[in-house]
Amino acid sequence: MGIRRWVLPPLDKETAAQLAEDCEINPFLALMLVTRGITTPEAAADYLLGGEIADDPFGFADMDAAVERIQRALDTREKVAVYGDYDADGVTATALMYTYLQEKGADVIYYIPDREKEGYGLHKESLDFLHQQGVQLLVTVDTGISAVDEVAYAAELGMDVVVTDHHQPQERLPAAAAVVDPHRPDCASGFKDYAGVGVAFKLACALEGDAEPVMERFGDLVAVGTLGDVMPLQGENRALVRAGMRVINGKKRPGLAALVKAAGIEGKELSSTNVVFTLVPRLNAAGRMDSPGKAASLLLTDREEEAEALAGEIQQCNVLRQTTEGEILKEVRERLAREPRLLADRVLVIDGENWHPGVVGIIAARIVERYGKPCLLLTKKEGEAKGSGRSVKGFSLFEAICACSELLTHFGGHELAAGVGLSAENIPAFRERINAYAAERYPRMPVPELRLDFKLRPSQVDVEKLNLLRALEPVGAGNPSPVFGLFQMRLDNITPLSGGRHVRMSVSRDDVRLSVVKFGTPYADFPFECGQILNLAVTLERNEYRGVVTPTVLAKEIRAAELDQEELILALQQFDGILRGDPISPEQAAAWMPERAELERVYRYLRSKKEWTGALEQLCYFLEQPRISYIRLRAALETLRQAGLIGLIDTGDSLKLTLLPVDGKVKLEDTPIMQYLHSHGEKVR
């Protein structure tokens, strides 16, 4: 099981009240700003008005050299190639730079490598191809900062290269005509967290000499790419995305309009959330399942008929992507059900045969979300393995794989995401090595967090608050959609939705009743009962029907009000240690070992239910007094599983428990977990 630590920061009501007075804004909105660290009238004005696109593009190192070299190519009609990447950021950056140069009269083509056949970045084979096409100048977007050898090879072929990128540079920069990257140590740009498309936008602004016409023409691409690459929506990024969203809603680009229609969200104003969850996955799906050129063609076409046809094809790519994800995720869950010991690892390393490499990163992210642990998902083919990993904040996956570098053929990434390649026969050694590194550096692994802005009273949930929240747009990384706490709510009614796939709850407090929807939790598996007091982490969404606007309350997570989250977090980590066979003290063994009476109580309850699904803390709530501690309860369930009395599947967010038929008497003390605890507990004597 995984659990997220709910974090509720202290409220500075005095600062919020002063900000509301100084700025003449609603106190609720002022409180929202203060929770985001915005405490002065100047910062509030900049935030609420969206800020200015004011970062001087010529503050970037080498920007003048990049402009001079590209302008020379324009003046002399040299053949230019824009070289991009296959994700949403790379494709939008490619479309922006290609279109800008084309409209300036350049003889220009574009090239995006195939994810599966070529992989990320510049390749000598692709440079050979472009050289054969007569290319004299290569302009990279969202790539190239690490391509030292490839840029040198391009020079041997007689091609100049202008690199524009936003990834971290290595100690040695490519010997290019210009290297434009805000993370260069000598770069004086006022803002650093641009996406690749943001750097491409700055280059276009430098060439144009004015940001306004470039934003009007390409703001939609800048917004989609910045949101797609999960860049922080702070500083200039917030201004870029806010301005870009206005361009998107102007529906000037046929390709995006067609994609909106194909996604089924036509006819309403788009938000940053719509872009992240509908447009970006579809653009990425083209590169994952087919060709990134399809996504680029969609963004480049001016013809509505062609746009609709391409959007339809990309929609099919997305359907295929979803189907493929579902199939692989099913295999992963079956593997974890067969080998539950894998879930005790600090870092989950899961491998399978011939999984589609384009989706393993997405599935790794889902595993992290479910189990709260870093995960690397590896696909094996012809003796080789490659894959993607995702992590939790506080555990650098890149540093962890660096510690295993001698087992890898290639690797790269950053704190929260990484990619690796290795021989399939080295997977067990890699799993062992990365977990040994985690054990040495992180005796207690970091736990994912869910940040709550503040607690809401039920009476505060109304249309006025909903309208005030619109001032926070665009939301995303660095400026998350607000999550509120509804605490001490009584559960009055439970209703199935969509044939039982989702749940609607009626909850109340202080004579105010609210309807709350929980998606993704089947009615049959809903573990809470009417009359129970709950804490809910919720978001508020706008629902409009026949001109009437009402707030929809969506539950992200639900907990019993009496849950002690720190005890539960510690118990789950302690239980993992038991399964791993970590050394424990005699005192710990004695404290964690379930008593015979506790084992009998747990078994009696499960026998009365036949099947039960829910979280560990909820099972603790249902069991009769005296209370069983979380660690003893989890150890009791494992004892019953090892004894063959129950089936137990850990799905991450819940435990699925099934009563099994028993033939003869079972000795619980003979189970491995009880023997382990007994052997350590005996040392007390």
Wavefront OBJ file of the C-alpha trace (Angstrom):
o trace
v 0.000 0.000 0.000
v 0.991 3.590 -0.542
v -0.063 6.692 1.311
v 0.447 10.370 0.678
v 1.226 12.635 3.579
v -1.368 15.388 3.767
v 0.413 18.676 4.380
v -1.628 21.553 5.757
v 0.580 24.656 6.046
v -0.128 27.198 8.784
v -2.384 30.055 7.720
v -1.111 33.618 7.956
v -4.511 35.255 8.284
v -3.082 38.631 9.301
v -0.970 38.920 6.154
v -3.951 37.801 4.039
v -6.214 40.402 5.648
v -3.642 43.139 5.012
v -3.203 42.006 1.397
v -6.974 42.034 0.857
v -7.136 45.582 2.202
v -4.127 46.879 0.272
v -5.214 45.344 -3.051
v -8.961 45.728 -2.506
v -9.564 42.069 -3.296
v -11.758 39.404 -1.732
v -10.297 38.036 1.550
v -10.707 34.443 0.293
v -8.636 35.254 -2.806
v -6.056 37.009 -0.647
v -5.763 33.889 1.493
v -5.241 31.792 -1.647
v -2.420 34.114 -2.714
v -0.710 34.037 0.672
v -0.705 30.221 0.683
v 1.212 30.492 -2.612
v 3.825 32.761 -1.059
v 2.406 35.943 -2.598
v 2.359 38.424 0.259
v 2.968 41.905 -1.191
v 0.681 44.111 -3.312
v 3.338 44.204 -6.053
v 3.612 40.418 -6.213
v -0.181 40.058 -6.103
v -0.641 42.495 -8.982
v 1.991 40.713 -11.050
v 0.361 37.337 -10.334
v -3.254 38.353 -10.939
v -2.499 40.367 -14.074
v -0.338 37.597 -15.481
v 2.924 39.511 -15.544
v 4.751 40.830 -18.574
v 6.775 39.034 -21.209
v 9.719 41.191 -20.309
v 12.795 38.948 -20.254
v 15.190 40.407 -22.839
v 16.016 37.642 -25.327
v 19.438 39.193 -25.871
v 20.176 38.507 -22.214
v 20.713 34.895 -23.288
v 24.314 33.954 -23.937
v 24.968 33.538 -27.679
v 21.583 34.965 -28.691
v 23.275 37.653 -30.796
v 25.378 34.983 -32.532
v 22.270 32.835 -33.149
v 20.398 35.771 -34.690
v 23.352 36.750 -36.851
v 23.833 33.205 -38.200
v 20.153 32.638 -38.922
v 19.778 36.071 -40.518
v 22.721 35.288 -42.789
v 20.997 32.065 -43.848
v 17.829 34.047 -44.600
v 19.727 36.646 -46.600
v 21.678 34.119 -48.697
v 18.864 31.543 -49.027
v 20.848 28.754 -47.400
v 18.898 25.602 -46.746
v 17.927 25.376 -43.072
v 16.652 22.417 -41.055
v 14.853 22.700 -37.738
v 15.699 19.635 -35.628
v 13.268 18.892 -32.790
v 11.996 16.255 -30.402
v 9.010 13.925 -30.430
v 7.142 15.085 -27.309
v 4.629 17.930 -27.068
v 7.326 20.453 -26.146
v 9.612 19.400 -28.981
v 6.842 19.241 -31.581
v 5.432 22.679 -30.686
v 8.951 24.149 -30.679
v 9.593 22.600 -34.093
v 6.329 23.953 -35.502
v 7.043 27.423 -34.105
v 10.580 27.745 -35.432
v 9.819 26.114 -38.786
v 6.797 28.315 -39.422
v 8.558 31.486 -38.311
v 11.523 30.870 -40.622
v 9.264 29.825 -43.488
v 7.215 33.015 -43.163
v 10.464 35.003 -43.219
v 11.280 33.466 -46.570
v 13.701 30.757 -45.482
v 14.352 27.604 -47.490
v 13.527 25.437 -44.491
v 12.605 21.851 -43.629
v 12.146 20.139 -40.275
v 13.263 16.825 -38.828
v 11.995 14.994 -35.744
v 13.638 11.664 -34.841
v 11.537 8.551 -34.404
v 11.186 7.638 -30.701
v 11.558 3.881 -31.141
v 13.956 3.670 -34.086
v 16.273 6.586 -33.275
v 15.549 7.853 -29.786
v 16.072 11.302 -28.349
v 18.565 13.828 -29.661
v 20.878 14.287 -32.623
v 22.224 11.223 -34.437
v 24.959 10.964 -37.025
v 22.669 8.999 -39.352
v 20.078 11.774 -39.327
v 22.800 14.361 -39.876
v 23.947 12.351 -42.920
v 20.381 12.415 -44.228
v 20.050 16.181 -43.743
v 23.445 16.752 -45.368
v 22.224 14.810 -48.400
v 19.222 17.145 -48.515
v 21.601 20.083 -48.899
v 21.139 21.509 -45.414
v 23.741 24.129 -44.518
v 22.359 25.330 -41.190
v 20.774 23.205 -38.484
v 18.690 24.879 -35.770
v 17.892 22.574 -32.853
v 14.901 23.104 -30.576
v 14.397 21.308 -27.233
v 17.547 19.287 -27.866
v 21.245 19.533 -28.638
v 22.857 20.810 -25.437
v 24.638 17.467 -24.865
v 25.327 16.681 -28.532
v 29.034 17.513 -28.423
v 30.136 14.729 -30.789
v 27.171 15.135 -33.128
v 27.690 18.891 -33.538
v 31.368 18.230 -34.294
v 30.284 15.666 -36.894
v 27.910 18.192 -38.472
v 30.852 20.585 -38.810
v 32.819 17.855 -40.615
v 29.910 17.627 -43.063
v 30.000 21.375 -43.585
v 26.867 22.193 -41.600
v 26.678 24.945 -39.019
v 24.500 24.337 -35.949
v 22.567 26.766 -33.774
v 21.577 24.953 -30.572
v 18.512 26.055 -28.619
v 17.655 23.906 -25.619
v 16.449 24.096 -22.022
v 18.069 21.007 -20.533
v 21.029 21.134 -18.171
v 24.341 21.481 -20.030
v 27.347 19.306 -19.322
v 30.757 20.788 -18.506
v 31.608 20.950 -22.203
v 29.273 22.773 -24.580
v 28.895 21.778 -28.242
v 31.201 23.732 -30.571
v 28.246 25.260 -32.413
v 27.753 28.604 -34.125
v 25.599 29.488 -31.104
v 24.385 27.682 -28.007
v 21.271 29.259 -26.504
v 20.258 27.680 -23.208
v 19.149 29.550 -20.073
v 21.004 27.039 -17.894
v 24.402 27.973 -19.284
v 26.436 29.289 -16.326
v 27.220 32.465 -18.289
v 23.622 33.077 -19.408
v 22.257 36.374 -18.073
v 18.594 35.736 -18.850
v 16.339 36.921 -16.076
v 14.303 33.694 -16.087
v 15.595 30.126 -16.280
v 12.690 27.669 -16.290
v 11.631 27.898 -19.924
v 10.417 24.884 -21.853
v 12.135 24.114 -25.139
v 9.344 25.953 -26.937
v 9.923 28.922 -24.611
v 13.563 29.180 -25.712
v 12.488 28.851 -29.360
v 9.966 31.647 -28.755
v 12.719 33.873 -27.348
v 14.856 33.228 -30.434
v 11.946 34.196 -32.678
v 11.423 37.364 -30.597
v 15.106 38.226 -30.982
v 14.899 37.727 -34.760
v 11.688 39.754 -34.933
v 12.773 42.491 -32.546
v 9.356 42.453 -30.868
v 7.583 39.867 -28.692
v 3.988 40.947 -29.346
v 3.561 39.755 -32.955
v 5.385 36.504 -32.171
v 3.047 35.856 -29.236
v -0.006 36.664 -31.342
v 1.147 34.212 -34.018
v 2.596 31.421 -31.866
v 1.293 31.894 -28.317
v -0.870 28.778 -28.558
v 2.174 26.638 -29.320
v 4.131 28.205 -26.457
v 1.308 27.462 -24.005
v 0.845 23.842 -25.127
v 4.577 23.064 -25.079
v 5.204 24.726 -21.714
v 2.259 22.937 -20.110
v 3.171 19.671 -21.839
v 6.699 19.699 -20.427
v 5.354 20.386 -16.909
v 7.401 23.552 -16.495
v 6.692 25.703 -13.412
v 4.008 28.297 -14.066
v 5.864 31.040 -12.291
v 7.576 34.185 -13.479
v 7.680 34.575 -17.233
v 6.222 31.102 -17.868
v 2.995 32.219 -16.216
v 2.848 35.261 -18.472
v 3.605 33.155 -21.563
v 0.962 30.532 -20.808
v -1.654 33.071 -19.775
v -1.193 34.996 -23.029
v -0.999 31.742 -24.979
v -4.294 30.485 -23.564
v -6.013 33.568 -25.001
v -4.588 32.638 -28.403
v -5.762 29.023 -28.019
v -9.290 30.125 -27.181
v -9.212 32.388 -30.242
v -9.162 29.110 -32.240
v -6.859 30.509 -34.921
v -4.874 27.311 -35.512
v -6.912 24.701 -37.440
v -4.894 21.800 -36.025
v -5.575 22.604 -32.393
v -9.229 23.375 -33.128
v -9.560 19.978 -34.809
v -7.836 18.245 -31.889
v -10.188 19.968 -29.442
v -13.116 18.652 -31.473
v -11.680 15.130 -31.661
v -11.153 15.170 -27.889
v -14.819 16.018 -27.317
v -14.274 19.349 -25.535
v -15.487 21.643 -28.279
v -17.732 24.567 -27.428
v -16.300 25.724 -24.109
v -13.446 27.924 -23.020
v -10.305 25.884 -22.566
v -8.229 26.033 -19.401
v -4.660 24.975 -18.754
v -6.102 21.802 -17.205
v -7.923 20.974 -20.461
v -4.674 21.388 -22.364
v -2.699 19.159 -19.967
v -5.226 16.329 -19.823
v -6.646 16.345 -23.349
v -4.439 18.045 -25.951
v -0.972 17.168 -24.633
v -1.583 13.388 -24.283
v -2.865 13.256 -27.849
v 0.108 15.135 -29.283
v 2.414 12.851 -27.305
v 0.499 9.766 -28.468
v 1.493 10.442 -32.077
v 5.172 10.220 -31.151
v 4.640 7.277 -28.821
v 2.534 5.062 -31.069
v 3.127 6.298 -34.637
v 5.165 9.222 -35.943
v 5.788 12.632 -34.338
v 5.618 14.038 -37.855
v 1.874 13.504 -37.690
v 1.585 15.861 -34.709
v 3.850 18.400 -36.402
v 1.763 18.246 -39.580
v -1.373 18.853 -37.529
v 0.108 21.987 -35.956
v 1.426 23.264 -39.289
v -1.568 22.811 -41.575
v -3.792 25.737 -42.533
v -6.435 23.499 -44.109
v -9.391 22.523 -41.923
v -10.110 19.280 -43.811
v -6.520 18.100 -43.473
v -6.509 19.142 -39.810
v -9.635 17.112 -39.066
v -8.209 14.055 -40.829
v -4.914 14.306 -38.929
v -6.715 14.918 -35.627
v -8.751 11.768 -36.269
v -5.600 9.753 -36.867
v -3.976 11.163 -33.732
v -7.120 10.360 -31.764
v -6.750 6.750 -32.884
v -3.103 6.848 -31.750
v -4.329 7.990 -28.362
v -6.900 5.196 -28.178
v -4.170 2.697 -29.075
v -1.922 4.265 -26.438
v -4.633 3.885 -23.800
v -5.285 0.275 -24.806
v -1.584 -0.559 -24.768
v -1.167 1.092 -21.367
v -4.082 -0.907 -20.003
v -2.658 -4.198 -21.247
v 0.801 -3.540 -19.811
v -0.603 -2.226 -16.528
v -2.617 -5.440 -16.222
v 0.570 -7.478 -16.704
v 2.358 -5.391 -14.089
v -0.432 -5.899 -11.566
v -0.463 -9.640 -12.227
v 3.302 -9.750 -11.707
v 2.991 -7.888 -8.413
v 0.157 -10.190 -7.301
v 2.361 -13.242 -8.032
v 5.428 -11.702 -6.418
v 4.221 -9.422 -3.604
v 7.752 -9.376 -2.202
v 8.684 -6.974 -5.018
v 6.475 -4.334 -3.406
v 8.664 -4.326 -0.300
v 11.587 -2.839 -2.240
v 12.441 0.798 -1.685
v 12.714 1.258 -5.467
v 10.399 -0.837 -7.629
v 12.117 -2.354 -10.676
v 9.584 -4.216 -12.818
v 10.413 -5.855 -16.143
v 8.424 -7.533 -18.883
v 8.782 -8.903 -22.404
v 8.191 -6.704 -25.470
v 6.338 -3.913 -23.712
v 5.868 -0.860 -25.905
v 8.755 1.489 -25.015
v 6.629 4.542 -25.797
v 4.337 4.035 -22.793
v 6.502 2.493 -20.058
v 7.234 5.929 -18.595
v 3.530 6.696 -18.244
v 2.920 3.376 -16.506
v 5.886 3.929 -14.192
v 4.268 7.220 -13.181
v 1.032 5.387 -12.395
v 2.856 2.843 -10.253
v 4.531 5.672 -8.336
v 1.154 7.305 -7.795
v -0.381 4.038 -6.529
v 2.411 2.766 -4.301
v 4.255 5.955 -3.385
v 7.667 4.554 -4.353
v 10.162 5.291 -7.142
v 9.624 2.900 -10.033
v 11.571 1.842 -13.118
v 9.668 -0.100 -15.767
v 11.873 -2.086 -18.153
v 10.937 -3.734 -21.424
v 13.038 -6.677 -22.622
v 13.657 -7.592 -26.231
v 16.341 -9.836 -27.764
v 18.456 -9.856 -24.617
v 18.422 -6.098 -24.135
v 16.325 -4.013 -21.765
v 15.432 -0.361 -21.776
v 12.927 1.616 -19.844
v 11.816 4.700 -18.005
v 11.514 5.579 -14.362
v 9.643 8.074 -12.223
v 10.347 9.091 -8.663
v 8.937 10.911 -5.656
v 10.105 14.306 -4.476
v 13.145 13.937 -2.261
v 14.608 10.869 -4.000
v 16.849 11.685 -6.969
v 16.330 8.900 -9.458
v 19.150 10.250 -11.609
v 21.658 10.044 -8.747
v 20.423 6.552 -7.935
v 20.964 5.236 -11.457
v 24.342 6.983 -11.610
v 25.335 4.781 -8.665
v 24.540 1.762 -10.874
v 26.170 3.119 -14.040
v 28.540 0.163 -14.545
v 25.492 -2.073 -15.074
v 23.966 0.237 -17.682
v 24.644 0.723 -21.380
v 23.131 4.207 -21.336
v 21.152 6.409 -18.974
v 19.978 9.957 -18.468
v 17.398 12.053 -16.700
v 16.887 14.188 -13.621
v 15.564 13.914 -10.069
v 12.027 12.787 -10.863
v 12.388 11.004 -14.225
v 15.064 8.950 -15.939
v 15.685 6.519 -18.758
v 18.033 3.521 -18.781
v 19.339 0.777 -21.023
v 21.039 -2.437 -19.923
v 21.526 -6.080 -20.720
v 18.469 -8.099 -19.692
v 20.655 -10.476 -17.696
v 21.737 -7.543 -15.499
v 18.208 -6.653 -14.338
v 18.409 -8.625 -11.041
v 21.797 -7.077 -10.252
v 20.466 -3.619 -11.133
v 17.433 -4.134 -8.875
v 19.680 -5.189 -6.032
v 22.191 -2.378 -6.579
v 19.686 0.477 -6.775
v 17.895 -0.770 -3.667
v 21.192 -1.061 -1.805
v 21.913 2.546 -2.751
v 18.466 3.596 -1.493
v 18.956 1.691 1.778
v 22.304 3.371 2.386
v 21.219 6.916 1.516
v 17.588 6.798 2.653
v 16.999 4.652 5.776
v 13.479 6.119 5.643
v 12.342 6.752 2.096
v 10.626 10.045 1.213
v 6.835 9.871 1.128
v 4.729 11.615 -1.544
v 2.810 14.612 -0.283
v -0.601 16.081 -0.993
v -0.578 19.766 -0.181
v -3.863 21.217 1.043
v -4.246 24.976 0.652
v -6.388 25.247 3.769
v -9.512 23.882 5.427
v -12.932 24.906 4.115
v -16.146 25.150 6.043
v -18.999 23.466 4.131
v -20.813 26.823 3.969
v -17.879 28.287 1.988
v -18.507 26.032 -1.009
v -20.443 28.325 -3.352
v -20.358 29.932 -6.796
v -18.591 33.046 -5.510
v -15.586 30.990 -4.380
v -15.661 29.127 -7.675
v -15.432 32.414 -9.580
v -12.599 33.657 -7.378
v -10.562 30.537 -8.140
v -10.531 31.471 -11.830
v -8.088 34.253 -10.925
v -5.485 31.550 -10.224
v -5.416 30.399 -13.849
v -3.355 29.133 -15.493
v -2.734 26.354 -13.001
v -0.174 23.592 -13.296
v 3.328 22.817 -12.056
v 4.521 25.458 -9.594
v 1.016 26.910 -9.388
v -1.185 23.900 -8.649
v -4.946 23.802 -8.770
v -6.103 24.436 -5.190
v -6.930 21.468 -2.970
v -9.042 22.080 0.110
v -9.691 20.093 3.247
v -13.265 19.303 4.289
v -12.687 17.911 7.765
v -14.969 16.173 10.273
v -17.683 15.534 7.672
v -20.404 12.997 8.435
v -21.100 10.507 5.642
v -24.903 10.479 5.202
v -25.475 8.674 1.916
v -23.602 6.763 -0.815
v -24.884 6.495 -4.402
v -23.361 4.599 -7.340
v -22.610 6.522 -10.552
v -22.037 5.284 -14.115
v -23.163 1.764 -13.349
v -21.185 1.608 -10.134
v -17.830 2.716 -11.538
v -17.841 5.899 -9.452
v -19.423 7.120 -6.222
v -21.452 10.124 -5.140
v -21.514 10.888 -1.428
v -23.699 13.120 0.656
v -21.700 14.577 3.551
v -22.644 17.129 6.176
v -21.375 19.320 8.993
v -22.776 22.370 10.810
v -26.222 21.793 9.250
v -24.751 22.146 5.732
v -24.902 19.210 3.335
v -22.668 18.785 0.289
v -22.667 16.377 -2.627
v -19.182 15.021 -3.332
v -18.106 12.837 -6.273
v -15.252 10.319 -6.059
v -14.169 9.120 -9.498
v -12.278 5.862 -9.957
v -13.592 4.184 -6.811
v -16.177 1.504 -7.652
v -19.319 1.547 -5.522
v -18.780 -2.117 -4.633
v -15.301 -1.318 -3.262
v -16.215 1.849 -1.366
v -14.951 1.055 2.146
v -16.637 3.749 4.233
v -20.041 3.416 5.879
v -22.862 5.859 6.545
v -22.502 7.625 9.861
v -18.708 7.598 9.722
v -16.804 10.877 10.219
v -14.435 11.581 7.338
v -11.755 14.019 6.220
v -11.776 14.791 2.498
v -9.201 16.428 0.220
v -11.273 18.059 -2.520
v -11.120 20.291 -5.553
v -13.890 22.557 -6.816
v -14.916 22.514 -10.460
v -17.308 24.648 -12.440
v -20.480 22.960 -13.681
v -22.747 24.880 -16.034
v -26.121 23.554 -17.187
v -28.664 25.669 -19.043
v -26.921 28.823 -17.986
v -26.863 27.945 -14.276
v -23.418 27.597 -12.690
v -22.926 25.333 -9.667
v -19.783 24.075 -7.935
v -18.940 20.401 -8.298
v -16.968 19.001 -5.362
v -14.522 16.262 -6.375
v -12.768 14.138 -3.753
v -9.101 13.421 -4.463
v -8.663 11.385 -1.286
v -10.893 10.305 1.616
v -9.792 9.298 5.082
v -11.373 8.322 8.357
v -11.172 11.365 10.627
v -9.327 9.442 13.335
v -6.501 8.318 11.018
v -3.021 8.877 12.446
v -1.124 9.361 9.194
v 2.358 9.374 10.720
v 1.698 6.077 12.501
v 0.382 4.581 9.261
v 3.335 5.829 7.173
v 5.783 4.376 9.687
v 3.849 1.092 9.913
v 3.896 0.564 6.141
v 7.643 1.211 6.023
v 8.214 -1.116 8.971
v 6.189 -3.860 7.296
v 8.270 -3.525 4.121
v 11.342 -3.997 6.298
v 9.875 -7.216 7.708
v 9.324 -8.610 4.206
v 12.845 -7.604 3.184
v 14.253 -9.304 6.283
v 15.869 -6.114 7.563
v 17.514 -6.311 11.003
v 15.127 -5.297 13.778
v 15.464 -5.008 17.520
v 13.887 -7.499 19.947
v 11.694 -4.678 21.237
v 10.416 -3.958 17.717
v 9.724 -7.638 17.068
v 7.710 -7.890 20.286
v 5.759 -4.714 19.503
v 4.975 -5.727 15.922
v 3.976 -9.370 16.491
v 0.189 -9.852 16.430
v -1.271 -11.761 19.348
v -3.326 -14.901 18.833
v -6.493 -13.092 19.897
v -5.829 -10.326 17.352
v -5.311 -12.854 14.557
v -8.607 -14.504 15.481
v -10.470 -11.178 15.510
v -9.171 -10.251 12.072
v -10.018 -13.664 10.642
v -13.530 -13.664 12.158
v -14.255 -10.289 10.599
v -13.036 -11.354 7.165
v -14.957 -14.635 7.421
v -18.137 -12.621 8.009
v -17.452 -10.597 4.831
v -16.048 -13.315 2.500
v -14.470 -10.482 0.483
v -13.317 -7.040 1.568
v -11.607 -4.153 -0.227
v -10.272 -1.061 1.450
v -7.346 0.662 3.091
v -5.541 -0.739 6.123
v -6.704 2.093 8.365
v -10.332 1.471 7.387
v -10.076 -2.202 8.321
v -8.654 -1.063 11.647
v -11.746 1.143 12.084
v -14.136 -1.761 11.451
v -12.469 -4.174 13.864
v -13.826 -4.252 17.390
v -11.991 -2.699 20.311
v -9.361 -2.789 21.672
v -7.655 -1.159 18.692
v -4.996 -3.123 16.830
v -2.020 -0.994 15.804
v -1.446 -0.557 12.073
v 1.806 -2.530 12.055
v 0.310 -5.472 13.987
v -2.769 -5.463 11.758
v -0.658 -5.523 8.596
v 1.486 -8.305 10.049
v -1.684 -10.216 10.965
v -2.978 -10.005 7.390
v 0.335 -11.268 6.042
v 0.277 -14.128 8.538
v -3.196 -15.164 7.351
v -2.071 -14.875 3.720
v 1.029 -16.997 4.240
v -1.090 -19.564 6.095
v -3.377 -19.869 3.066
v -6.434 -18.573 4.937
v -6.916 -15.444 2.831
v -5.958 -14.080 -0.553
v -4.379 -10.621 -0.405
v -3.673 -8.307 -3.330
v -2.108 -4.914 -2.682
v -3.415 -2.551 -5.380
v -1.619 0.458 -3.956
v -4.611 2.465 -2.839
v -6.340 -0.511 -1.194
v -6.034 -4.123 -0.094
v -8.241 -6.746 -1.734
v -8.871 -9.537 0.773
v -10.599 -12.814 -0.064
v -11.469 -15.706 2.256
v -9.976 -18.994 1.009
v -11.247 -22.550 1.672
v -9.302 -24.320 4.417
v -8.596 -28.059 4.539
v -7.403 -29.099 7.984
v -5.787 -27.206 10.809
v -3.376 -24.363 10.127
v -0.463 -23.454 12.375
v -0.084 -19.693 12.185
v 3.139 -19.755 14.189
v 4.790 -21.730 11.358
v 4.376 -18.950 8.795
v 7.603 -17.213 7.703
v 6.563 -13.836 9.088
v 5.720 -15.216 12.530
v 8.951 -17.223 12.625
v 10.885 -14.080 11.667
v 9.244 -12.052 14.453
v 9.626 -14.881 16.979
v 13.315 -15.324 16.181
v 14.010 -11.647 16.719
v 11.732 -11.359 19.723
v 13.423 -14.254 21.514
v 16.531 -12.118 21.896
v 14.677 -10.128 24.548
v 15.145 -13.150 26.799
l 1 2 3 4 5 6 7 8 9 10 11 12 13 14 15 16 17 18 19 20 21 22 23 24 25 26 27 28 29 30 31 32 33 34 35 36 37 38 39 40 41 42 43 44 45 46 47 48 49 50 51 52 53 54 55 56 57 58 59 60 61 62 63 64 65 66 67 68 69 70 71 72 73 74 75 76 77 78 79 80 81 82 83 84 85 86 87 88 89 90 91 92 93 94 95 96 97 98 99 100 101 102 103 104 105 106 107 108 109 110 111 112 113 114 115 116 117 118 119 120 121 122 123 124 125 126 127 128 129 130 131 132 133 134 135 136 137 138 139 140 141 142 143 144 145 146 147 148 149 150 151 152 153 154 155 156 157 158 159 160 161 162 163 164 165 166 167 168 169 170 171 172 173 174 175 176 177 178 179 180 181 182 183 184 185 186 187 188 189 190 191 192 193 194 195 196 197 198 199 200 201 202 203 204 205 206 207 208 209 210 211 212 213 214 215 216 217 218 219 220 221 222 223 224 225 226 227 228 229 230 231 232 233 234 235 236 237 238 239 240 241 242 243 244 245 246 247 248 249 250 251 252 253 254 255 256 257 258 259 260 261 262 263 264 265 266 267 268 269 270 271 272 273 274 275 276 277 278 279 280 281 282 283 284 285 286 287 288 289 290 291 292 293 294 295 296 297 298 299 300 301 302 303 304 305 306 307 308 309 310 311 312 313 314 315 316 317 318 319 320 321 322 323 324 325 326 327 328 329 330 331 332 333 334 335 336 337 338 339 340 341 342 343 344 345 346 347 348 349 350 351 352 353 354 355 356 357 358 359 360 361 362 363 364 365 366 367 368 369 370 371 372 373 374 375 376 377 378 379 380 381 382 383 384 385 386 387 388 389 390 391 392 393 394 395 396 397 398 399 400 401 402 403 404 405 406 407 408 409 410 411 412 413 414 415 416 417 418 419 420 421 422 423 424 425 426 427 428 429 430 431 432 433 434 435 436 437 438 439 440 441 442 443 444 445 446 447 448 449 450 451 452 453 454 455 456 457 458 459 460 461 462 463 464 465 466 467 468 469 470 471 472 473 474 475 476 477 478 479 480 481 482 483 484 485 486 487 488 489 490 491 492 493 494 495 496 497 498 499 500 501 502 503 504 505 506 507 508 509 510 511 512 513 514 515 516 517 518 519 520 521 522 523 524 525 526 527 528 529 530 531 532 533 534 535 536 537 538 539 540 541 542 543 544 545 546 547 548 549 550 551 552 553 554 555 556 557 558 559 560 561 562 563 564 565 566 567 568 569 570 571 572 573 574 575 576 577 578 579 580 581 582 583 584 585 586 587 588 589 590 591 592 593 594 595 596 597 598 599 600 601 602 603 604 605 606 607 608 609 610 611 612 613 614 615 616 617 618 619 620 621 622 623 624 625 626 627 628 629 630 631 632 633 634 635 636 637 638 639 640 641 642 643 644 645 646 647 648 649 650 651 652 653 654 655 656 657 658 659 660 661 662 663 664 665 666 667 668 669 670 671 672 673 674 675 676 677 678 679 680 681 682 683 684 685
